[in-house]
Amino acid sequence: MEAKTLLNPRQLLTPEQAARRLAIKPATLAVWRCTKRYPLRFIRVGRSVRYDPRDIEKFLERNTESGQ
């Protein structure tokens, strides 16, 4: 019997989950993907689009302004 183990699996987010994290609409993410307006990385698996939560956090950090 073969043991099936996953080594450090990544929890990928759907566009809906990523949009909730960013407080925007999923359609906005679709526009960003098509126009490449913002450099938010995404992963395409067949027709499905997924986002790595680490990339969402990096995107938020890059786009945070100091407010001075």
HTML snippet that shows the backbone in 3Dmol.js (N, CA, C, O; Angstrom):
<script src="https://3Dmol.org/build/3Dmol-min.js"></script>
<div id="view" style="width:600px;height:400px;position:relative"></div>
<script>
const pdb = `
ATOM      1  N   MET A   1       0.847  -1.190   0.000  1.00  0.00           N
ATOM      2  CA  MET A   1       0.000   0.000   0.000  1.00  0.00           C
ATOM      3  C   MET A   1       0.890   1.251   0.000  1.00  0.00           C
ATOM      4  O   MET A   1       1.768   1.396   0.850  1.00  0.00           O
ATOM      5  N   GLU A   2       0.658   2.130  -0.940  1.00  0.00           N
ATOM      6  CA  GLU A   2       1.489   3.326  -1.102  1.00  0.00           C
ATOM      7  C   GLU A   2       0.885   4.490  -0.328  1.00  0.00           C
ATOM      8  O   GLU A   2      -0.301   4.789  -0.461  1.00  0.00           O
ATOM      9  N   ALA A   3       1.699   5.132   0.469  1.00  0.00           N
ATOM     10  CA  ALA A   3       1.235   6.293   1.238  1.00  0.00           C
ATOM     11  C   ALA A   3       1.254   7.515   0.342  1.00  0.00           C
ATOM     12  O   ALA A   3       2.254   7.803  -0.316  1.00  0.00           O
ATOM     13  N   LYS A   4       0.153   8.224   0.323  1.00  0.00           N
ATOM     14  CA  LYS A   4       0.059   9.459  -0.463  1.00  0.00           C
ATOM     15  C   LYS A   4       0.208  10.644   0.474  1.00  0.00           C
ATOM     16  O   LYS A   4      -0.630  10.867   1.348  1.00  0.00           O
ATOM     17  N   THR A   5       1.270  11.393   0.288  1.00  0.00           N
ATOM     18  CA  THR A   5       1.501  12.565   1.123  1.00  0.00           C
ATOM     19  C   THR A   5       1.766  13.762   0.232  1.00  0.00           C
ATOM     20  O   THR A   5       2.386  13.653  -0.827  1.00  0.00           O
ATOM     21  N   LEU A   6       1.287  14.892   0.682  1.00  0.00           N
ATOM     22  CA  LEU A   6       1.551  16.150  -0.017  1.00  0.00           C
ATOM     23  C   LEU A   6       2.629  16.891   0.752  1.00  0.00           C
ATOM     24  O   LEU A   6       2.528  17.062   1.967  1.00  0.00           O
ATOM     25  N   LEU A   7       3.635  17.319   0.062  1.00  0.00           N
ATOM     26  CA  LEU A   7       4.697  18.087   0.686  1.00  0.00           C
ATOM     27  C   LEU A   7       4.424  19.567   0.518  1.00  0.00           C
ATOM     28  O   LEU A   7       4.480  20.095  -0.592  1.00  0.00           O
ATOM     29  N   ASN A   8       4.128  20.236   1.621  1.00  0.00           N
ATOM     30  CA  ASN A   8       3.906  21.671   1.631  1.00  0.00           C
ATOM     31  C   ASN A   8       2.915  22.128   0.551  1.00  0.00           C
ATOM     32  O   ASN A   8       3.284  22.918  -0.319  1.00  0.00           O
ATOM     33  N   PRO A   9       1.684  21.653   0.591  1.00  0.00           N
ATOM     34  CA  PRO A   9       0.715  22.083  -0.417  1.00  0.00           C
ATOM     35  C   PRO A   9       0.370  23.562  -0.236  1.00  0.00           C
ATOM     36  O   PRO A   9       0.285  24.058   0.888  1.00  0.00           O
ATOM     37  N   ARG A  10       0.175  24.248  -1.344  1.00  0.00           N
ATOM     38  CA  ARG A  10      -0.202  25.658  -1.282  1.00  0.00           C
ATOM     39  C   ARG A  10      -1.722  25.762  -1.308  1.00  0.00           C
ATOM     40  O   ARG A  10      -2.389  25.084  -2.090  1.00  0.00           O
ATOM     41  N   GLN A  11      -2.246  26.599  -0.464  1.00  0.00           N
ATOM     42  CA  GLN A  11      -3.678  26.862  -0.447  1.00  0.00           C
ATOM     43  C   GLN A  11      -3.943  27.982  -1.448  1.00  0.00           C
ATOM     44  O   GLN A  11      -3.677  29.148  -1.158  1.00  0.00           O
ATOM     45  N   LEU A  12      -4.461  27.639  -2.610  1.00  0.00           N
ATOM     46  CA  LEU A  12      -4.721  28.635  -3.641  1.00  0.00           C
ATOM     47  C   LEU A  12      -6.130  29.178  -3.494  1.00  0.00           C
ATOM     48  O   LEU A  12      -7.050  28.462  -3.097  1.00  0.00           O
ATOM     49  N   LEU A  13      -6.287  30.452  -3.817  1.00  0.00           N
ATOM     50  CA  LEU A  13      -7.577  31.126  -3.699  1.00  0.00           C
ATOM     51  C   LEU A  13      -8.269  31.215  -5.050  1.00  0.00           C
ATOM     52  O   LEU A  13      -7.621  31.393  -6.082  1.00  0.00           O
ATOM     53  N   THR A  14      -9.575  31.091  -5.033  1.00  0.00           N
ATOM     54  CA  THR A  14     -10.364  31.340  -6.237  1.00  0.00           C
ATOM     55  C   THR A  14     -10.408  32.854  -6.461  1.00  0.00           C
ATOM     56  O   THR A  14     -10.083  33.617  -5.551  1.00  0.00           O
ATOM     57  N   PRO A  15     -10.805  33.299  -7.654  1.00  0.00           N
ATOM     58  CA  PRO A  15     -10.937  34.744  -7.867  1.00  0.00           C
ATOM     59  C   PRO A  15     -11.912  35.394  -6.876  1.00  0.00           C
ATOM     60  O   PRO A  15     -11.708  36.536  -6.465  1.00  0.00           O
ATOM     61  N   GLU A  16     -12.954  34.680  -6.500  1.00  0.00           N
ATOM     62  CA  GLU A  16     -13.923  35.225  -5.547  1.00  0.00           C
ATOM     63  C   GLU A  16     -13.284  35.427  -4.174  1.00  0.00           C
ATOM     64  O   GLU A  16     -13.504  36.448  -3.522  1.00  0.00           O
ATOM     65  N   GLN A  17     -12.497  34.451  -3.744  1.00  0.00           N
ATOM     66  CA  GLN A  17     -11.813  34.567  -2.451  1.00  0.00           C
ATOM     67  C   GLN A  17     -10.765  35.669  -2.482  1.00  0.00           C
ATOM     68  O   GLN A  17     -10.641  36.437  -1.528  1.00  0.00           O
ATOM     69  N   ALA A  18     -10.016  35.749  -3.565  1.00  0.00           N
ATOM     70  CA  ALA A  18      -8.998  36.802  -3.691  1.00  0.00           C
ATOM     71  C   ALA A  18      -9.650  38.182  -3.722  1.00  0.00           C
ATOM     72  O   ALA A  18      -9.146  39.124  -3.111  1.00  0.00           O
ATOM     73  N   ALA A  19     -10.760  38.298  -4.424  1.00  0.00           N
ATOM     74  CA  ALA A  19     -11.462  39.579  -4.504  1.00  0.00           C
ATOM     75  C   ALA A  19     -11.960  40.009  -3.121  1.00  0.00           C
ATOM     76  O   ALA A  19     -11.881  41.186  -2.768  1.00  0.00           O
ATOM     77  N   ARG A  20     -12.466  39.060  -2.347  1.00  0.00           N
ATOM     78  CA  ARG A  20     -12.904  39.394  -0.980  1.00  0.00           C
ATOM     79  C   ARG A  20     -11.727  39.906  -0.156  1.00  0.00           C
ATOM     80  O   ARG A  20     -11.869  40.871   0.595  1.00  0.00           O
ATOM     81  N   ARG A  21     -10.572  39.269  -0.292  1.00  0.00           N
ATOM     82  CA  ARG A  21      -9.386  39.693   0.466  1.00  0.00           C
ATOM     83  C   ARG A  21      -8.959  41.106   0.082  1.00  0.00           C
ATOM     84  O   ARG A  21      -8.464  41.863   0.918  1.00  0.00           O
ATOM     85  N   LEU A  22      -9.156  41.454  -1.195  1.00  0.00           N
ATOM     86  CA  LEU A  22      -8.765  42.778  -1.694  1.00  0.00           C
ATOM     87  C   LEU A  22      -9.891  43.801  -1.598  1.00  0.00           C
ATOM     88  O   LEU A  22      -9.684  44.978  -1.896  1.00  0.00           O
ATOM     89  N   ALA A  23     -11.077  43.364  -1.186  1.00  0.00           N
ATOM     90  CA  ALA A  23     -12.263  44.225  -1.074  1.00  0.00           C
ATOM     91  C   ALA A  23     -12.633  44.841  -2.423  1.00  0.00           C
ATOM     92  O   ALA A  23     -12.942  46.028  -2.522  1.00  0.00           O
ATOM     93  N   ILE A  24     -12.593  43.999  -3.459  1.00  0.00           N
ATOM     94  CA  ILE A  24     -13.011  44.417  -4.794  1.00  0.00           C
ATOM     95  C   ILE A  24     -13.924  43.337  -5.365  1.00  0.00           C
ATOM     96  O   ILE A  24     -14.131  42.297  -4.739  1.00  0.00           O
ATOM     97  N   LYS A  25     -14.462  43.583  -6.538  1.00  0.00           N
ATOM     98  CA  LYS A  25     -15.332  42.611  -7.190  1.00  0.00           C
ATOM     99  C   LYS A  25     -14.500  41.627  -8.013  1.00  0.00           C
ATOM    100  O   LYS A  25     -13.450  41.991  -8.543  1.00  0.00           O
ATOM    101  N   PRO A  26     -14.965  40.392  -8.118  1.00  0.00           N
ATOM    102  CA  PRO A  26     -14.247  39.421  -8.958  1.00  0.00           C
ATOM    103  C   PRO A  26     -14.089  39.909 -10.403  1.00  0.00           C
ATOM    104  O   PRO A  26     -13.092  39.597 -11.054  1.00  0.00           O
ATOM    105  N   ALA A  27     -15.054  40.660 -10.899  1.00  0.00           N
ATOM    106  CA  ALA A  27     -14.963  41.190 -12.260  1.00  0.00           C
ATOM    107  C   ALA A  27     -13.785  42.147 -12.401  1.00  0.00           C
ATOM    108  O   ALA A  27     -13.179  42.233 -13.469  1.00  0.00           O
ATOM    109  N   THR A  28     -13.460  42.862 -11.334  1.00  0.00           N
ATOM    110  CA  THR A  28     -12.301  43.758 -11.363  1.00  0.00           C
ATOM    111  C   THR A  28     -11.016  42.957 -11.545  1.00  0.00           C
ATOM    112  O   THR A  28     -10.132  43.356 -12.303  1.00  0.00           O
ATOM    113  N   LEU A  29     -10.918  41.835 -10.854  1.00  0.00           N
ATOM    114  CA  LEU A  29      -9.739  40.975 -11.036  1.00  0.00           C
ATOM    115  C   LEU A  29      -9.648  40.480 -12.468  1.00  0.00           C
ATOM    116  O   LEU A  29      -8.556  40.396 -13.029  1.00  0.00           O
ATOM    117  N   ALA A  30     -10.784  40.153 -13.064  1.00  0.00           N
ATOM    118  CA  ALA A  30     -10.786  39.689 -14.454  1.00  0.00           C
ATOM    119  C   ALA A  30     -10.264  40.783 -15.382  1.00  0.00           C
ATOM    120  O   ALA A  30      -9.507  40.501 -16.310  1.00  0.00           O
ATOM    121  N   VAL A  31     -10.663  42.020 -15.138  1.00  0.00           N
ATOM    122  CA  VAL A  31     -10.176  43.144 -15.954  1.00  0.00           C
ATOM    123  C   VAL A  31      -8.677  43.311 -15.766  1.00  0.00           C
ATOM    124  O   VAL A  31      -7.946  43.510 -16.737  1.00  0.00           O
ATOM    125  N   TRP A  32      -8.216  43.229 -14.525  1.00  0.00           N
ATOM    126  CA  TRP A  32      -6.778  43.361 -14.267  1.00  0.00           C
ATOM    127  C   TRP A  32      -5.995  42.280 -14.989  1.00  0.00           C
ATOM    128  O   TRP A  32      -4.921  42.548 -15.527  1.00  0.00           O
ATOM    129  N   ARG A  33      -6.522  41.052 -15.008  1.00  0.00           N
ATOM    130  CA  ARG A  33      -5.820  39.965 -15.701  1.00  0.00           C
ATOM    131  C   ARG A  33      -5.738  40.242 -17.196  1.00  0.00           C
ATOM    132  O   ARG A  33      -4.687  40.057 -17.809  1.00  0.00           O
ATOM    133  N   CYS A  34      -6.846  40.686 -17.782  1.00  0.00           N
ATOM    134  CA  CYS A  34      -6.896  40.909 -19.233  1.00  0.00           C
ATOM    135  C   CYS A  34      -6.062  42.105 -19.668  1.00  0.00           C
ATOM    136  O   CYS A  34      -5.390  42.054 -20.699  1.00  0.00           O
ATOM    137  N   THR A  35      -6.102  43.173 -18.893  1.00  0.00           N
ATOM    138  CA  THR A  35      -5.412  44.400 -19.282  1.00  0.00           C
ATOM    139  C   THR A  35      -3.995  44.495 -18.712  1.00  0.00           C
ATOM    140  O   THR A  35      -3.209  45.353 -19.113  1.00  0.00           O
ATOM    141  N   LYS A  36      -3.686  43.605 -17.777  1.00  0.00           N
ATOM    142  CA  LYS A  36      -2.392  43.655 -17.072  1.00  0.00           C
ATOM    143  C   LYS A  36      -2.169  45.026 -16.418  1.00  0.00           C
ATOM    144  O   LYS A  36      -1.050  45.535 -16.353  1.00  0.00           O
ATOM    145  N   ARG A  37      -3.270  45.598 -15.939  1.00  0.00           N
ATOM    146  CA  ARG A  37      -3.217  46.920 -15.333  1.00  0.00           C
ATOM    147  C   ARG A  37      -2.362  46.936 -14.060  1.00  0.00           C
ATOM    148  O   ARG A  37      -1.588  47.865 -13.827  1.00  0.00           O
ATOM    149  N   TYR A  38      -2.518  45.896 -13.251  1.00  0.00           N
ATOM    150  CA  TYR A  38      -1.733  45.788 -12.021  1.00  0.00           C
ATOM    151  C   TYR A  38      -0.958  44.474 -12.055  1.00  0.00           C
ATOM    152  O   TYR A  38      -1.457  43.474 -12.571  1.00  0.00           O
ATOM    153  N   PRO A  39       0.256  44.468 -11.512  1.00  0.00           N
ATOM    154  CA  PRO A  39       1.084  43.261 -11.557  1.00  0.00           C
ATOM    155  C   PRO A  39       0.722  42.257 -10.460  1.00  0.00           C
ATOM    156  O   PRO A  39       1.558  41.923  -9.620  1.00  0.00           O
ATOM    157  N   LEU A  40      -0.503  41.786 -10.470  1.00  0.00           N
ATOM    158  CA  LEU A  40      -0.941  40.781  -9.507  1.00  0.00           C
ATOM    159  C   LEU A  40      -0.839  39.419 -10.171  1.00  0.00           C
ATOM    160  O   LEU A  40      -1.569  39.113 -11.114  1.00  0.00           O
ATOM    161  N   ARG A  41       0.080  38.607  -9.663  1.00  0.00           N
ATOM    162  CA  ARG A  41       0.317  37.291 -10.259  1.00  0.00           C
ATOM    163  C   ARG A  41      -0.886  36.377 -10.039  1.00  0.00           C
ATOM    164  O   ARG A  41      -1.568  36.455  -9.017  1.00  0.00           O
ATOM    165  N   PHE A  42      -1.128  35.516 -11.015  1.00  0.00           N
ATOM    166  CA  PHE A  42      -2.175  34.512 -10.883  1.00  0.00           C
ATOM    167  C   PHE A  42      -1.698  33.234 -11.544  1.00  0.00           C
ATOM    168  O   PHE A  42      -0.747  33.239 -12.327  1.00  0.00           O
ATOM    169  N   ILE A  43      -2.363  32.149 -11.223  1.00  0.00           N
ATOM    170  CA  ILE A  43      -2.008  30.833 -11.736  1.00  0.00           C
ATOM    171  C   ILE A  43      -3.177  30.327 -12.556  1.00  0.00           C
ATOM    172  O   ILE A  43      -4.319  30.331 -12.094  1.00  0.00           O
ATOM    173  N   ARG A  44      -2.894  29.895 -13.761  1.00  0.00           N
ATOM    174  CA  ARG A  44      -3.948  29.344 -14.612  1.00  0.00           C
ATOM    175  C   ARG A  44      -3.774  27.827 -14.649  1.00  0.00           C
ATOM    176  O   ARG A  44      -2.706  27.314 -14.983  1.00  0.00           O
ATOM    177  N   VAL A  45      -4.846  27.129 -14.298  1.00  0.00           N
ATOM    178  CA  VAL A  45      -4.882  25.675 -14.340  1.00  0.00           C
ATOM    179  C   VAL A  45      -6.029  25.311 -15.275  1.00  0.00           C
ATOM    180  O   VAL A  45      -7.192  25.286 -14.873  1.00  0.00           O
ATOM    181  N   GLY A  46      -5.679  25.029 -16.535  1.00  0.00           N
ATOM    182  CA  GLY A  46      -6.734  24.847 -17.534  1.00  0.00           C
ATOM    183  C   GLY A  46      -7.482  26.155 -17.705  1.00  0.00           C
ATOM    184  O   GLY A  46      -6.879  27.185 -18.007  1.00  0.00           O
ATOM    185  N   ARG A  47      -8.775  26.118 -17.516  1.00  0.00           N
ATOM    186  CA  ARG A  47      -9.584  27.343 -17.579  1.00  0.00           C
ATOM    187  C   ARG A  47      -9.695  28.054 -16.241  1.00  0.00           C
ATOM    188  O   ARG A  47     -10.131  29.202 -16.168  1.00  0.00           O
ATOM    189  N   SER A  48      -9.299  27.364 -15.195  1.00  0.00           N
ATOM    190  CA  SER A  48      -9.428  27.926 -13.851  1.00  0.00           C
ATOM    191  C   SER A  48      -8.296  28.903 -13.552  1.00  0.00           C
ATOM    192  O   SER A  48      -7.161  28.724 -13.995  1.00  0.00           O
ATOM    193  N   VAL A  49      -8.631  29.927 -12.798  1.00  0.00           N
ATOM    194  CA  VAL A  49      -7.649  30.914 -12.354  1.00  0.00           C
ATOM    195  C   VAL A  49      -7.587  30.827 -10.838  1.00  0.00           C
ATOM    196  O   VAL A  49      -8.619  30.761 -10.169  1.00  0.00           O
ATOM    197  N   ARG A  50      -6.384  30.827 -10.305  1.00  0.00           N
ATOM    198  CA  ARG A  50      -6.185  30.786  -8.868  1.00  0.00           C
ATOM    199  C   ARG A  50      -5.129  31.815  -8.476  1.00  0.00           C
ATOM    200  O   ARG A  50      -4.305  32.234  -9.288  1.00  0.00           O
ATOM    201  N   TYR A  51      -5.182  32.206  -7.198  1.00  0.00           N
ATOM    202  CA  TYR A  51      -4.232  33.174  -6.656  1.00  0.00           C
ATOM    203  C   TYR A  51      -3.557  32.581  -5.432  1.00  0.00           C
ATOM    204  O   TYR A  51      -4.194  31.939  -4.598  1.00  0.00           O
ATOM    205  N   ASP A  52      -2.268  32.808  -5.345  1.00  0.00           N
ATOM    206  CA  ASP A  52      -1.512  32.395  -4.173  1.00  0.00           C
ATOM    207  C   ASP A  52      -1.680  33.497  -3.119  1.00  0.00           C
ATOM    208  O   ASP A  52      -1.428  34.664  -3.416  1.00  0.00           O
ATOM    209  N   PRO A  53      -2.094  33.156  -1.912  1.00  0.00           N
ATOM    210  CA  PRO A  53      -2.277  34.188  -0.875  1.00  0.00           C
ATOM    211  C   PRO A  53      -1.013  35.014  -0.628  1.00  0.00           C
ATOM    212  O   PRO A  53      -1.096  36.191  -0.278  1.00  0.00           O
ATOM    213  N   ARG A  54       0.150  34.398  -0.811  1.00  0.00           N
ATOM    214  CA  ARG A  54       1.406  35.149  -0.631  1.00  0.00           C
ATOM    215  C   ARG A  54       1.525  36.257  -1.668  1.00  0.00           C
ATOM    216  O   ARG A  54       2.023  37.341  -1.363  1.00  0.00           O
ATOM    217  N   ASP A  55       1.073  35.996  -2.888  1.00  0.00           N
ATOM    218  CA  ASP A  55       1.115  37.027  -3.932  1.00  0.00           C
ATOM    219  C   ASP A  55       0.130  38.154  -3.630  1.00  0.00           C
ATOM    220  O   ASP A  55       0.401  39.317  -3.929  1.00  0.00           O
ATOM    221  N   ILE A  56      -1.013  37.808  -3.038  1.00  0.00           N
ATOM    222  CA  ILE A  56      -1.988  38.839  -2.636  1.00  0.00           C
ATOM    223  C   ILE A  56      -1.354  39.751  -1.586  1.00  0.00           C
ATOM    224  O   ILE A  56      -1.461  40.974  -1.674  1.00  0.00           O
ATOM    225  N   GLU A  57      -0.696  39.154  -0.595  1.00  0.00           N
ATOM    226  CA  GLU A  57      -0.067  39.948   0.460  1.00  0.00           C
ATOM    227  C   GLU A  57       1.055  40.823  -0.094  1.00  0.00           C
ATOM    228  O   GLU A  57       1.175  41.987   0.291  1.00  0.00           O
ATOM    229  N   LYS A  58       1.869  40.286  -0.982  1.00  0.00           N
ATOM    230  CA  LYS A  58       2.938  41.080  -1.602  1.00  0.00           C
ATOM    231  C   LYS A  58       2.349  42.244  -2.397  1.00  0.00           C
ATOM    232  O   LYS A  58       2.874  43.357  -2.355  1.00  0.00           O
ATOM    233  N   PHE A  59       1.273  41.989  -3.113  1.00  0.00           N
ATOM    234  CA  PHE A  59       0.603  43.038  -3.882  1.00  0.00           C
ATOM    235  C   PHE A  59       0.123  44.149  -2.949  1.00  0.00           C
ATOM    236  O   PHE A  59       0.302  45.331  -3.243  1.00  0.00           O
ATOM    237  N   LEU A  60      -0.479  43.771  -1.836  1.00  0.00           N
ATOM    238  CA  LEU A  60      -0.957  44.771  -0.879  1.00  0.00           C
ATOM    239  C   LEU A  60       0.209  45.575  -0.301  1.00  0.00           C
ATOM    240  O   LEU A  60       0.104  46.791  -0.142  1.00  0.00           O
ATOM    241  N   GLU A  61       1.302  44.912   0.009  1.00  0.00           N
ATOM    242  CA  GLU A  61       2.473  45.617   0.548  1.00  0.00           C
ATOM    243  C   GLU A  61       3.039  46.607  -0.464  1.00  0.00           C
ATOM    244  O   GLU A  61       3.383  47.734  -0.108  1.00  0.00           O
ATOM    245  N   ARG A  62       3.137  46.183  -1.735  1.00  0.00           N
ATOM    246  CA  ARG A  62       3.684  47.066  -2.783  1.00  0.00           C
ATOM    247  C   ARG A  62       2.804  48.279  -3.024  1.00  0.00           C
ATOM    248  O   ARG A  62       3.291  49.336  -3.426  1.00  0.00           O
ATOM    249  N   ASN A  63       1.510  48.130  -2.780  1.00  0.00           N
ATOM    250  CA  ASN A  63       0.572  49.200  -3.094  1.00  0.00           C
ATOM    251  C   ASN A  63       0.121  49.984  -1.868  1.00  0.00           C
ATOM    252  O   ASN A  63      -0.816  50.779  -1.948  1.00  0.00           O
ATOM    253  N   THR A  64       0.775  49.767  -0.746  1.00  0.00           N
ATOM    254  CA  THR A  64       0.450  50.510   0.468  1.00  0.00           C
ATOM    255  C   THR A  64       1.222  51.825   0.449  1.00  0.00           C
ATOM    256  O   THR A  64       2.439  51.851   0.265  1.00  0.00           O
ATOM    257  N   GLU A  65       0.490  52.903   0.643  1.00  0.00           N
ATOM    258  CA  GLU A  65       1.121  54.233   0.673  1.00  0.00           C
ATOM    259  C   GLU A  65       1.155  54.745   2.098  1.00  0.00           C
ATOM    260  O   GLU A  65       0.324  54.374   2.927  1.00  0.00           O
ATOM    261  N   SER A  66       2.122  55.596   2.370  1.00  0.00           N
ATOM    262  CA  SER A  66       2.335  56.077   3.738  1.00  0.00           C
ATOM    263  C   SER A  66       1.330  57.132   4.167  1.00  0.00           C
ATOM    264  O   SER A  66       1.116  57.307   5.367  1.00  0.00           O
ATOM    265  N   GLY A  67       0.711  57.835   3.244  1.00  0.00           N
ATOM    266  CA  GLY A  67      -0.280  58.850   3.609  1.00  0.00           C
ATOM    267  C   GLY A  67       0.315  60.163   4.076  1.00  0.00           C
ATOM    268  O   GLY A  67      -0.362  60.942   4.747  1.00  0.00           O
ATOM    269  N   GLN A  68       1.569  60.422   3.734  1.00  0.00           N
ATOM    270  CA  GLN A  68       2.212  61.679   4.159  1.00  0.00           C
ATOM    271  C   GLN A  68       1.823  62.822   3.269  1.00  0.00           C
ATOM    272  O   GLN A  68       2.270  63.949   3.481  1.00  0.00           O
TER     273      GLN A  68
END
`;
const viewer = $3Dmol.createViewer("view");
viewer.addModel(pdb, "pdb");
viewer.setStyle({}, {cartoon: {color: "spectrum"}});
viewer.zoomTo();
viewer.render();
</script>
